[in-house]
Amino acid sequence: MKKIYLIFILLFALIAISLGQNKAMISADDYFSKRDYTQAIKQYKKAIRKSDDFNEQKKIAYQIALSYFNMNDYKSSLEWFEDALGYTSDKSKLNLYYSEALSIEGKYQEALSLLKTINPNLEDSALINQKIKGIEILIKQQSSNTDIVKSVDDINSEYSDYGISFYGDKMVVSSARVENITSRTDGRTGQGFSNLYFTYYKKDEGKWEDLKKMSSKFNTNENEGSFTFDSINQTAYWTRCNENTNLCLIYLSTYNKFNKKWTKAIKAPFQVSKYDYGHPFIDGEGKTLYFSSNISTGYGGKDIWKVNRKNDGSWGVPVNLGDGINTDGNEAFPSAYGDSLLFFASDRHNTLGRYDIFFSLREGLDYKKVTNLGYPINSAADDFALVLDKSGKNGWFCSDRNMETSDDIYSFKGFPIKVLLEGKVMHEMDKMPIAEATIIYTDLEGNSDSIKTDINGEYIIYLNAFDNFRLNASKNDYYTDYKTVNTKEKSILSAPLPQVHMDFYLSKKAYPCAIKGLISNRESAKPMQNVKVEIYNENDYSNWTYSDDLGNYKFEGLKPNTIYTIRTSKDGYFSESRVCNLPKINEAKVFFKGNGYDMDFELMKIQTKSEIVLSNIYYDFNKSKLRETSKIELNKLASMLRETPTVVVQISAHTDEIGSDSYNLKLSASRAQSVVDYLVSKGINRERLIAKGYGERNLLIQNAITEEQHQANRRTTFKVVKILGNSSQKIDEVIHTNKDDTTENKKGLRYRVQINSSSTSKDINTSFSDVYNKISNVKVFETKSSQLYKYEVGEVKSFSEAQTLKSELKKIGYTDCFIIAYNDGNKIAVTKAINME
């Protein structure tokens, strides 16, 4: 009886333990499903202490690890992922999450080994391959270019600090810092509920002011985040997440400058309550709001959307940015720079880890290709919410890469889009690597830096996008090799990771050469300074310089027995190129006009209706055949036309008054045609050339007597008659517009149609040639505000005329154009202008 009693007590105890464990597990799973990971961890830890089943313990350890992982507490998750190894029910997921946490800690090899054990049939093989590739890129790049990214320690705390934006000179930040022991804790993060704070940068002290909480109009008991401010309409937008509904929405409040108060926060009117909305970003015009949302018509998780403000101030219908940006994963935290550059975060494109920051250039109305910003802005962790300062040369982003804290704010120097330039420096003869060679790279503003090659002759440099660089590789006793790279090219920027491969080949110095020359104005014969002079050859050698105050230029350290091309260029002038064939030499030598190598250039201004005489153009007597001596001057003209492909010219031939009018007219036409034919033989498109004979109609000297006077009348000239639409030159007599500063422009009521805005100034004469060609009697005006250049077409005096102009502009592709109004030169609301008519 006593034994039966003991057995009964033992069974009861086992049942009680089992029930206690089951109760803890049920409670833990319930908290986990509600994303209250703080409570879930407490219950899982109770359950694991009560379990004596090894497999069950592995399962619970996995759930604890996942809870920490979802809280972005990767350091704690690693301890439990390690305990969960061997859990077979979800081995692939375990290895995937464990590898991500290891990558964030910097243990790349361990992460790779785990990823390579995952069965591709059980998981998304493309995702696994993407993770592997991302880690391999991080391994390759982790040792370089880290100094451009710095943690903003003045602002960061042990809690989550994120969501950077600017309101005037204030930086606005969302932070989950716990301010006192009575503050509520968010179970999803184990931190406080986030609030909006602001700070100033103290230039005199070189640091940020302590964070101060924004007004109660912005902060509640809910999570507040991702703020943006519309300076045009004095309206703030931010994300607010409700703990009860488990949804996030965008709220707005408008600043009243008269009573200096913010209006009551309301939900942005374009939202549908059953979806998540967040991460708002307003463009500089206050016209377009970008945001993220899980609206069901999207492509997967959260997508990037935009919504446009109408002229009456109301908001339209949200538009998805399309599958060039959005994926079946999550895209979030959009920000725009200028009128065509979009930054955003994604966890699905070719990421290096979890969320990475990407950019996309708008092509027409669409964003078609995305590019990863790369390391060190992106890491194995979550990287998101990038913003630039007004200059575009510095900025900030958020990341949870520091395992000792949570989300932190990081600053970076330079434009964030980098192009990875990599290659080798080798001996020209045997292609063996040259270690410790110096590579100097210089941008258009003259900023230089340098790097040394490693023992394999290899180098890696990160260059700013949207720039031009001159590079040279050098080492003592070797000829310097020069090259250039243009990081504006779409073929580079549209690659998944912008990258250029460039090798340098050095040869031992024998007798170095130099080429020098003089740049002068053809009309005035005066020296021209600041003319760009480029030199290159067929072996990808490339360099440039500018003429000095006396018009001189010089290239040194050149190789003998090598053919080089010299090219000049300056806005508003014909470009010209010339070939210089350097001979074999047995001494150092400078080649220039004085020793038979004419590298002087006389630049000619591009101007229509101006007839320019071609010197030394001779024909056989009473014939149209060109003499050989004439071809020297015509070769120069051919070079100018090749290098300036946007002009159409008329070749005009004139005779003296000896002979009959009809004979001279026929002879001159034949001679003009001979010049055109010769230019065509030199590669000039015949469609750009017009032959015209004038005979004796336009004599320079009437009733000529001497042979010199007759010779002056016998001349061949050319003039520019047309500028093709995409000219990069500024043409004297093809000026359609105007900086907006004339008195006439500022009188009375006027309407314009804005067609474009940009962070950089455009050449009005060439950038909007389609407007000039297809719409008559209009001007394009450039105005500037808030660091943006705006381009407006007009002007008209009535709203109905403005509507007609807007329709015409839409037909030629400016579908997003809109009407604006001015009164006496001051911008006013369109509705006010209509009432004033």
Steps between C-alpha positions, in 0.01 A plus 500: 500500500783730590669432163179576312471826692857604409443415135185710504687798648778464244253487210319804637828691524594407143158605375526828691844569351371414155195719544719783629730467202206484259344804660825695465540388137141590413544841661838553332367406154205735551730790587724411207205509256409846632862613452540563874842344498598628845225296670547209260865466605404494868249221441732299271771515767252364756407220264858402423581471872209264546579279200718188520447414133816578302320562169243716675776708652651550155165620370452744787857629461418569134189697597698704752765571235229607251346732758830675563567507125165670431584756769826569311692382807738295288757454775250316725357307206842353419520334842168324447548416131812311604297304758235427239743340252379149425132598509386310192138609454602839360871454431511710181334802664720462806817503290375795295424721802810383687717587199351852485581560867854366449547731200395803704759401763758485220545123506468466124664160451279337764196658337603371157547146629147501644343640182667233288337224708147622421302275269403719202185292452373603843582872475501766232823409318526848344485654848770266632726575204442871552601471867816308406594756235437787742733351762771437239480867398528609863806279551666663199411860587504510880862617531461811284318833499365478854604851600215673314242360747491613864259432784333823621581439865357837611153369413515121527399318817471138611146512362371519144572840338385530138284681244711808421346808339540877501264776605675829426836480675374228735571132458198292601562149636274222624631331813378216723708615797351438844496832682401376846419177683125556465514518119308232316692225321413374154497120511602478135835667566556487875554879480285805554232617260672724248450878504611783274794714612700783343854628524724777360856477380734730694755606240718681753526185715489250215227286653124445521288646778333253740172367363184687605152358475265652245160634605209282607342565159750244369553270800243271657502165682543327162815450294590814300755482219625606154433873483508726190427872463351686202652851519279628216171420674639502857371148563661213691433133426606207715424135578289401801454132589204391713568221749136384508427489126857392422493742204712801408359810331636834377391803700536867413501835676532850353690787657306826535759777467257758640430339836822294483320177583460161337152379409357183651650188345272325251534196276619572147180486290615263222534197732276194528483393864556125453853545362833608648642837391832646610838659426366814329735725299384822333685638197647851495201637310245374751329327208582131542493291816686168490417231756498125563188290530371143478201599283371174351554604136876516559766243416554325833569624851541875528549705182605858425208717386451866416202732509479843332353819637255665258486872424207543739706353787324162507683168468451263208503121489819316609713360216730199540855572378499172308699179483824683423499604866262264676537124551324214676702602807490831683598847379493793741648835610494691166671834451543705181782728393444742213244401240623155400697327778323274750652327804319222686562187709421144394543154649459320166707659221866397489560580868825445686308391808156602622362842402740686268477850355454523124463778248321529168511761225168588343480432127208700362217431740633169633768373734629195315833393651623500859857500625639402840695783669749237614736484794563683734157667496343156470599214727378156606247669732197722432602823326229750414363857500769691310474878470737756345579854602416783259837481327472126436857459623419365848220304657372257759340158517391249763634154578485235772852371420624574853408188700549683831220748431201506264420723201756780484555804283810515281643788299698477179723731298465551127223403263360163615497334159843352450652328201747225584808536281731201513780357294873432484821685419730285284820505299415583141737236357422185702178598684658420837349691796665811641468532878510835683409696187322827580159576351386862529137587419371854453142624448384795291533739794865406544455290814762224506577188696731203450540131571779241469468165324538183708755221447289370211495840332129535579307803622144597597371859499151632573410797279204737529233441239398778258856628462806479274834382629855513371722216622868431468708201601868563568816355644858619500684435172174425314294707261180619666181356351195730495134407462162663556169360618153654475283383789190663349453227244170314533665174399706525821231631733234251389715199593395307816822625659653799312845382403776579249805285425807694391854367462815711464810397307834660584821482303853589602602856420736554209477855362180677614317727259273799545247678277421866545289754316314830507124559501385829348181665377482482121324836466708706744821292496511545879601208727210310661521372855306219668446305178477126564769308312479121491757245386438132428617207291373163381642324809245674727751760614293805597574826679394863497622844602389863456680783322664750732464881511722532191312232306777240539458129574745214537492121542815339639627147558380373161640197323702532179393302194134549598206666328295740716188704426457848650147643530383845613156596631334808646134593527388713208797412279571242235693206640800378305736203509838428350727196481860515617723209396801499732810341340771281651754721675828462686457801727224667702310739274208745495292501181334826395440728202857627502647158415237393248224364725223757478279441806374861520124551471305805389150460643205636310182619667179329391260765375233492234483743208868580535706426188853384569767505231702181456859610443727343239229324296625486140367346178655441160447792263142510366434163666335368811770246591658563840875542518691287754596807703128571557452172683702610804234758592213270402638224722476740793139581404422127476644447847287784638186356344577147622554621855194729490235269350203724579545768235390520137720726287478664161812506283493809280731569204549846349680613181644825379321707233717379211280304261125490450251486785360162389845345462614623842181378666546152354871492590440607860227239548735232368779615733272501807394147408867394477553613859187315616614184321840520664348542846273200435809297408634590847200350672259794530135409443382656172171599666695748714650677199345743251688618187416848370661695216458879490716587198577872508183602686667572836826673412707623791668759277296659225682588174813317608814592311800324654557126522487525881153655476382229260642234734304650792182457296595142407427334835339195661306543823282305735227593745285315752142490372341260749559358848376145545277437803741327737789744483713521810629840389372840605431672169520880475201556273278211605402630840134439580511590871592660790566508863188634656620850580373751243271786590257399227458155655390655828209717379140399559332158511674218315458122476766240429507122486769323705645204311806398699700545819856394568767517768746618235468781248422403140605668178172662399604540138551127446309308768157610380548508123182292459302788653649758264462278195136402558343800675536846351555830681592362841787545740642269764580667832733371769418587860663373817366430848574249775814385316290397199511641148152522349424531130182678393356561152308817422395768534128550436254748646189284558423169665332370184819568302697320771269198472561492123876521555483223759314275252763565232780415744328177602481395135878519465565295814480732802211310655569616858506871417281744693394865488649764729424872528695822565389852577760775455769232510380340824363145502137477608234229525335414168153535655590854609627581151174379341301726733722794402431464126 
